[in-house]
Amino acid sequence: MSASHHTPIGEGSNRIEWWCLFVLALVAFVLMTIVDVLMRWLFNSPINGVADAGPLIVAIVAAAFFPFSLAGRHHVSIGFLGSILGPRATVWLEAFASLVTWVFFILLAWQIVRYTIELRQLGQTTWVVQMPIAPWWVVVSFFMVVCVAVQVSVVIAAFSRAKNWRAGGEDRFAR
């Protein structure tokens, strides 16, 4: 990691605390599902709302991990073209890829916000307990908008690395 790299979501223990929070949410969901299945199997009495809340919880937890993944550049990349074209082309390809990722998250956030607004306007609720769905998707929308902001910093850093690249200088995989 280069000394100039800074992630907007936090460093060190702060990042670990957030990660633990989301892992705990997933563990709670898994335990809730296990208890629901056991109640259904042993007593033929499932916990009302678990099937309703499950997908909503998963959507929030999954969306919450995206900003961390983007900030840390923890994503799949294929470097065969860069290895053919050389290190200078690689840093520019990485900058371009970060720009494309930013555009993708702009479009994704836009569509999720539209979906959330539609859910609110239609008053959509869950099937069993009639819990409103829109508030859950507001949280997902928030995380998608955060992704757009986080990716802006990634794009700026990537283009800065590409612009300032020198042969024999910084490692091309430095973050």
Summary of the structure (lengths in Angstrom):
residues: 175
radius of gyration: 20.7
end to end distance: 4.6
largest distance: 69.0
contacts: 461
relative contact order: 0.15
helix: 72%
strand: 1%
